[in-house]
Amino acid sequence: MPRKGFVVRRQIAPDSVYSSDLVQKFINSMMWDGKRSTAQRIFYAAMERIGQKTNEEPLKVFKKAVENVKP
C-alpha cells in the first residue's frame, strides 16, 4: 500500500501480431526474468504449429483452449 496515494492500474497493450489482449497477457505470464522476446518467439512458433496441424485459425483455437481451461 503506497503512502503517497492511489496508484492507477496500467492497461496492457495488445500484442502486435494478433492484436489481442488475451495473447499479450499469456505472453506476460509465460515470461521469465523479463525475457519477452524469448516468450514471444516460443508462443508464435506454437501458434504457427497449431495453424499447420489443425488447418484452422490459430487465435480461434487458442481462445477455445483458454475457455476450456477455465473453471
CORVEN-V383501 format. One record per pair of residues at least 6 apart in sequence whose ideal C-beta (glycine too) atoms are under 8 Angstrom apart, sorted by the first residue. I is the first residue (numbers start at 0). J is the second residue. If there is no record, write none. Layout:
# CORVEN-V383501
<<I J> <I J>>
This chain:
# CORVEN-V383501
<<11 20> <11 23> <11 24> <11 27> <12 23> <13 19> <13 20> <13 22> <13 23> <14 22> <14 23> <14 26> <14 39> <16 22> <16 43> <17 58> <19 58> <21 61> <21 62> <21 65> <22 42> <22 58> <22 61> <25 42> <25 61> <25 65> <26 35> <26 38> <26 39> <26 42> <27 35> <27 38> <29 38> <29 41> <29 42> <30 37> <30 38> <31 38> <46 57> <46 58> <46 61> <47 57> <49 55> <49 57> <49 60> <49 61> <50 56> <50 57> <53 60>>
